[in-house]
Amino acid sequence: MKKHMIVICAAALLSAPFAAIAGDAAAGKAKAAVCAACHGANGVGTQPIYPNLAGQKEAYIVKQMKAFKAGDRKDPTMSAMAAPLTDTDMANLAAHFSSLK
């Protein structure tokens, strides 16, 4: 029984960072209007230099936005776009873009 509880606790701890990422796709869609200029209304880049966001994993999108905000990943446009975003905004945007085909 004790080993069983350890496994359950370990699984809960390992999944916790991913559970915190879950966002509201509808709220993300509303927030994504400004993203459409480069990443397209359907999440497909409007030019070859802009990445497609449609169908990307939520955790990946959040990680990249946090990296732009923190300055760990550098791009003048994306750094400026990510700067005012909250963790909730990022989770919602990620939920929206990951839901697109």
C-alpha contacts under 8 A as a table, 3 or more apart, distances in Angstrom:
res1	aa1	res2	aa2	distance
1	M	4	H	5.04
1	M	5	M	6.40
2	K	5	M	5.23
2	K	6	I	6.37
3	K	6	I	5.06
3	K	7	V	6.29
4	H	7	V	5.24
4	H	8	I	6.35
5	M	8	I	5.03
5	M	9	C	6.10
6	I	9	C	5.13
6	I	10	A	6.02
7	V	10	A	5.12
7	V	11	A	6.10
8	I	11	A	5.17
8	I	12	A	6.23
9	C	12	A	5.09
9	C	13	L	6.21
10	A	13	L	5.13
10	A	14	L	6.11
11	A	14	L	5.17
11	A	15	S	6.13
12	A	15	S	5.29
12	A	16	A	6.07
13	L	16	A	5.23
13	L	17	P	7.90
14	L	17	P	6.98
15	S	18	F	5.42
15	S	19	A	6.29
16	A	19	A	5.10
16	A	20	A	6.38
17	P	20	A	5.36
17	P	21	I	6.86
18	F	21	I	5.28
18	F	22	A	7.22
18	F	59	A	7.06
19	A	22	A	5.76
21	I	58	E	7.11
21	I	59	A	6.51
21	I	62	V	7.54
21	I	91	A	5.45
22	A	58	E	7.59
22	A	91	A	6.04
22	A	92	N	7.54
22	A	95	A	6.70
23	G	28	G	7.75
23	G	88	T	6.98
23	G	90	M	8.00
23	G	91	A	4.48
23	G	92	N	4.22
23	G	93	L	7.50
23	G	94	A	7.08
23	G	95	A	5.20
24	D	27	A	5.41
24	D	28	G	6.17
24	D	91	A	7.29
24	D	92	N	4.72
24	D	93	L	7.90
24	D	95	A	6.04
24	D	96	H	7.25
25	A	28	G	4.83
25	A	29	K	6.06
25	A	92	N	5.48
25	A	93	L	6.79
25	A	94	A	7.63
25	A	95	A	4.65
25	A	96	H	4.03
25	A	97	F	7.78
25	A	99	S	7.32
26	A	29	K	5.10
26	A	30	A	6.58
26	A	92	N	7.65
26	A	96	H	6.70
27	A	30	A	5.29
27	A	31	K	6.34
27	A	92	N	5.94
27	A	93	L	7.59
27	A	96	H	7.86
28	G	31	K	4.98
28	G	32	A	5.90
28	G	89	D	6.97
28	G	91	A	7.77
28	G	92	N	4.17
28	G	93	L	4.05
28	G	94	A	7.16
28	G	95	A	6.63
28	G	96	H	5.09
28	G	97	F	7.91
29	K	32	A	5.01
29	K	33	A	6.95
29	K	92	N	7.84
29	K	93	L	6.73
29	K	96	H	5.55
29	K	97	F	7.91
30	A	33	A	6.06
31	K	34	V	7.11
31	K	89	D	7.60
31	K	93	L	6.85
32	A	35	C	5.00
32	A	36	A	6.59
32	A	93	L	6.43
33	A	36	A	5.48
33	A	37	A	7.97
33	A	41	A	7.21
34	V	37	A	6.32
35	C	38	C	6.01
35	C	39	H	5.73
35	C	40	G	7.03
35	C	41	A	7.71
36	A	39	H	4.94
36	A	40	G	4.02
36	A	41	A	4.61
36	A	42	N	7.72
36	A	43	G	7.28
37	A	40	G	5.93
37	A	41	A	7.76
37	A	46	T	7.21
38	C	45	G	5.79
38	C	46	T	5.44
38	C	47	Q	7.16
38	C	50	Y	6.08
39	H	42	N	7.78
39	H	43	G	5.31
39	H	44	V	5.49
39	H	45	G	4.03
39	H	46	T	5.83
39	H	50	Y	6.17
39	H	51	P	6.62
39	H	52	N	6.20
39	H	53	L	6.82
40	G	43	G	4.95
40	G	44	V	5.10
40	G	45	G	5.25
40	G	46	T	5.44
41	A	44	V	7.38
42	N	54	A	6.85
42	N	100	L	6.86
43	G	52	N	5.67
43	G	53	L	4.92
43	G	54	A	4.40
43	G	97	F	6.19
43	G	100	L	6.91
44	V	51	P	7.19
44	V	52	N	4.38
44	V	53	L	6.29
44	V	54	A	6.18
45	G	48	P	6.66
45	G	49	I	7.66
45	G	50	Y	4.90
45	G	51	P	5.35
45	G	52	N	4.88
45	G	53	L	7.59
46	T	50	Y	6.67
47	Q	50	Y	5.58
48	P	51	P	7.28
53	L	56	Q	5.56
53	L	61	I	7.80
53	L	97	F	5.72
53	L	98	S	7.14
54	A	97	F	4.93
54	A	98	S	5.61
54	A	99	S	7.06
54	A	100	L	4.84
54	A	101	K	5.77
55	G	97	F	6.29
55	G	98	S	4.29
55	G	99	S	6.05
55	G	100	L	5.37
55	G	101	K	5.47
56	Q	60	Y	6.98
56	Q	61	I	6.86
56	Q	97	F	6.90
56	Q	98	S	4.99
57	K	60	Y	5.35
57	K	61	I	6.48
57	K	94	A	7.63
57	K	98	S	5.60
58	E	61	I	5.24
58	E	62	V	6.20
58	E	91	A	7.36
58	E	94	A	4.78
58	E	95	A	5.86
58	E	97	F	7.81
58	E	98	S	5.76
59	A	62	V	5.20
59	A	63	K	6.02
59	A	94	A	7.52
60	Y	63	K	5.07
60	Y	64	Q	6.24
61	I	64	Q	5.25
61	I	65	M	6.24
61	I	90	M	7.96
61	I	94	A	5.50
62	V	65	M	5.18
62	V	66	K	6.08
62	V	90	M	5.71
62	V	91	A	6.29
62	V	94	A	6.11
63	K	66	K	5.21
63	K	67	A	6.15
64	Q	67	A	4.99
64	Q	68	F	6.29
64	Q	73	R	7.58
65	M	68	F	5.15
65	M	69	K	6.19
65	M	78	M	7.97
65	M	82	A	5.96
65	M	90	M	6.91
66	K	69	K	5.00
66	K	70	A	6.00
66	K	82	A	7.39
67	A	70	A	5.14
67	A	71	G	5.97
67	A	72	D	4.87
67	A	73	R	5.08
68	F	71	G	5.13
68	F	72	D	6.13
68	F	73	R	4.83
68	F	74	K	6.04
68	F	75	D	7.22
68	F	78	M	6.32
68	F	79	S	4.77
68	F	82	A	6.21
68	F	83	A	7.71
69	K	72	D	7.74
69	K	79	S	5.51
69	K	80	A	7.73
69	K	82	A	5.05
69	K	83	A	4.90
70	A	73	R	7.58
71	G	74	K	5.86
71	G	79	S	7.01
74	K	78	M	7.79
74	K	79	S	6.61
75	D	78	M	5.41
75	D	79	S	5.68
76	P	79	S	5.29
76	P	80	A	6.20
77	T	80	A	5.29
77	T	81	M	6.21
78	M	81	M	4.86
78	M	82	A	5.93
79	S	82	A	5.22
79	S	83	A	5.99
80	A	83	A	5.30
80	A	84	P	7.77
81	M	84	P	6.94
81	M	85	L	7.65
82	A	85	L	5.34
85	L	88	T	7.87
85	L	89	D	5.59
85	L	90	M	6.39
86	T	89	D	5.01
86	T	90	M	6.29
87	D	90	M	5.11
87	D	91	A	6.16
88	T	91	A	5.05
88	T	92	N	6.08
89	D	92	N	5.13
89	D	93	L	6.10
90	M	93	L	5.14
90	M	94	A	6.02
91	A	94	A	5.09
91	A	95	A	6.10
92	N	95	A	5.05
92	N	96	H	6.23
93	L	96	H	5.10
93	L	97	F	6.21
94	A	97	F	5.28
94	A	98	S	5.87
95	A	98	S	5.31
95	A	99	S	6.16
96	H	99	S	5.30
96	H	100	L	6.85
97	F	100	L	5.43
98	S	101	K	7.88
